[in-house]
């Protein structure tokens, strides 16, 4: 699973870099329709990658096993019942 998350992260970072290049090419002017379309498409992909990464890394707190008796004083999830594996 770690390899999948790494590949998703690399793909997300690559698409985010492409977004930055589109903005850099525009040099302060309004984006053309094609550039705007590409920008929107890449933004959607980045959001989808982030969602997939979250779904693969968010875990149920082992101290509470999904119960709603978690408190803000929990050292693992701080009362959220879930935590991100690896501390991201």
N, C-alpha and C positions, 0 to 999 in steps of 0.2 A: 504494500500500500504506500510505503514511503516513496518508492520510485514513481508511482502515479502522481502523487502530490508534487514531487519535484518536476515532473514533466509538465503538469498543469501550470506550475509557477513559472517555469521557463517560457511557456507559450504565452502566458499572460504578460510577462515582462517584455517579451518581443513585440506583442501587439501594442502595449503602452508606449514602447519606444517608437513604433511607427506613428502613433498618434502625435507624439512630440515632433517628429519629423514633418508631419503635415502642417502643424502650427508654425514650425520654423520656416518652411517654404513660403508660407503666407506673408511673413515679414510684416505683421501688423495690419494687413489689408483684410477685407472681408473674404471669407472662404468662398471659392466657386461652388457651384451646385455639386460637382463631382467630389471635390474635396470635403464638402460638408457631408455628403452621403458616405464617403469612406470613413470620415471621423465618427459618424453615428454608428456605423457598422462595427468599427473597432471598439467603440465604447460599450456596445452591447456584448461583444465577445469578452471584454475585460470583466464586466459585471457577471457574466455567466461563469467565467473561470473562478472568480472570487467566491461565488456561491458553491461551486463544486468543491473547491478547496475547503471551505467552511464545513460542508456536509461530510467530508472525509476526515476532518480533524477535530470537530466538536464531539466531545464525549460526555456521557452522563457521569456526574460526580460519584466516585466509588464510595464515598463516606455516607451517601444518602440513597444511592441506587435509584435516583429519579423521584424519591419521595419529596413532598412539598414541606418537609420539616426543616429544611436547610436554613441557616441563619447567615447574616452578613459576617459572622465571625469564623466561618468555615475557611480553613487555610487553603483549600483546593479551589473551590468555586465562588467563594465570597457571597453565597446566598443565591446564586443564579441557577442552581441545580445542574448546570453544564459548564464545561471549561474547554478551552482550546488545547489540544494535545501539543506539547512542545512549548507552551507558554506564549504563543503569538498573539 
